[in-house]
């Protein structure tokens, strides 16, 4: 039987965040914790350039698991208003993919838009898990 283990650091950070949720947080509120902040991977290959002038910092992003992705079984696609922008970077997607596979709700928002010749610097986003 194979073991299925999450990396120690993200799990420890999640547990610490859960323990520090204020006692005043009422049931039913939209409490969430920051899981990660990442640059967008694949910006130049999808619709980001075309939609650049329409996107704003703070805009919601939709995250979609792609377990059948040919290049990465832990792939998480990033969409804005139904348009594919790219992916959570492979180096950052393992914990998020596992949480999503277990049914956790993940939310994402644009935190930085920067005109740059380096596609890895054009967009950053944060991913939150709902509690």
C-alpha positions in Angstrom: 0.0 0.0 0.0 1.5 3.3 -1.0 1.5 6.3 1.3 0.0 9.6 0.3 1.7 12.4 2.1 1.5 16.2 1.8 4.8 18.1 2.1 5.5 19.0 5.7 5.9 22.8 5.4 2.5 23.5 3.6 0.6 21.2 6.0 2.3 22.8 9.0 1.4 26.3 7.7 -2.2 25.2 7.1 -2.4 23.8 10.6 -0.9 26.9 12.1 -3.4 29.1 10.2 -6.3 27.0 11.3 -5.2 27.3 14.9 -4.9 31.1 14.6 -8.4 31.7 13.2 -10.0 34.2 15.6 -12.5 32.8 18.1 -14.8 35.6 17.1 -15.1 34.2 13.6 -18.7 33.1 13.3 -19.9 29.9 11.7 -21.0 30.6 8.1 -18.6 33.5 7.6 -16.3 33.3 4.6 -13.1 32.6 6.5 -10.2 31.7 4.4 -6.4 31.3 4.6 -3.7 32.2 2.1 -2.2 29.0 0.7 0.2 30.5 -1.7 1.2 33.5 -3.9 2.5 32.6 -7.4 3.4 34.0 -10.8 1.2 32.8 -13.6 2.9 30.1 -15.7 2.2 30.0 -19.5 1.1 33.6 -19.8 2.5 34.0 -23.3 0.8 30.9 -24.6 -2.8 31.6 -23.8 -5.2 34.5 -23.7 -3.4 36.8 -21.2 -2.0 39.2 -23.8 -5.3 39.7 -25.5 -7.2 40.4 -22.3 -4.4 42.4 -20.5 -6.2 45.7 -20.7 -9.4 44.3 -19.2 -7.9 42.6 -16.1 -7.5 44.4 -12.8 -5.7 43.7 -9.5 -8.3 42.1 -7.2 -10.2 40.3 -10.0 -11.3 36.8 -9.2 -9.7 33.8 -11.0 -11.1 30.4 -11.4 -8.9 27.4 -10.7 -9.5 24.1 -12.5 -7.8 20.8 -11.7 -6.5 18.9 -14.8 -5.5 15.5 -13.5 -5.3 14.2 -17.0 -2.9 16.9 -18.2 -0.3 15.3 -20.5 2.6 17.4 -19.1 1.7 17.5 -15.4 -0.7 15.2 -13.4 -0.9 17.9 -10.7 -1.8 20.7 -13.2 -4.2 23.5 -12.0 -5.4 25.7 -14.8 -6.0 29.4 -14.1 -9.0 31.2 -15.8 -10.3 34.7 -15.8 -13.9 35.2 -16.8 -13.9 31.9 -18.7 -10.7 32.5 -20.5 -7.6 30.3 -20.0 -4.7 32.4 -18.8 -2.2 29.7 -17.9 -1.4 27.5 -15.0 -0.2 27.4 -11.4 3.5 26.9 -11.7 4.6 23.2 -11.5 6.9 24.0 -8.6 3.9 25.4 -6.7 1.0 23.2 -7.6 1.4 20.0 -5.5 -0.3 21.0 -2.3 -3.0 22.9 -4.1 -3.8 20.0 -6.4 -4.0 17.6 -3.4 -6.4 20.0 -1.5 -8.5 20.3 -4.6 -8.6 16.6 -5.2 -9.9 16.2 -1.6 -12.8 18.6 -2.3 -11.3 21.7 -0.7 -12.6 25.0 -2.1 -9.9 27.2 -3.5 -10.2 30.8 -4.5 -7.7 33.0 -6.4 -7.3 36.7 -7.0 -4.9 38.7 -9.2 -2.5 40.5 -6.9 -0.1 42.0 -9.4 -0.1 43.0 -13.1 3.1 44.3 -14.5 4.1 45.1 -18.1 7.4 43.2 -18.5 9.3 41.4 -21.2 9.6 38.5 -18.8 6.4 36.6 -18.9 7.0 35.2 -15.4 6.7 38.8 -14.0 3.5 39.8 -15.8 0.9 38.4 -13.4 0.9 37.2 -9.8 -2.0 35.8 -7.9 -2.9 34.5 -4.5 -4.7 31.3 -3.7 -6.9 30.9 -0.7 -8.6 27.9 0.9 -12.0 28.3 2.5 -12.4 27.2 6.1 
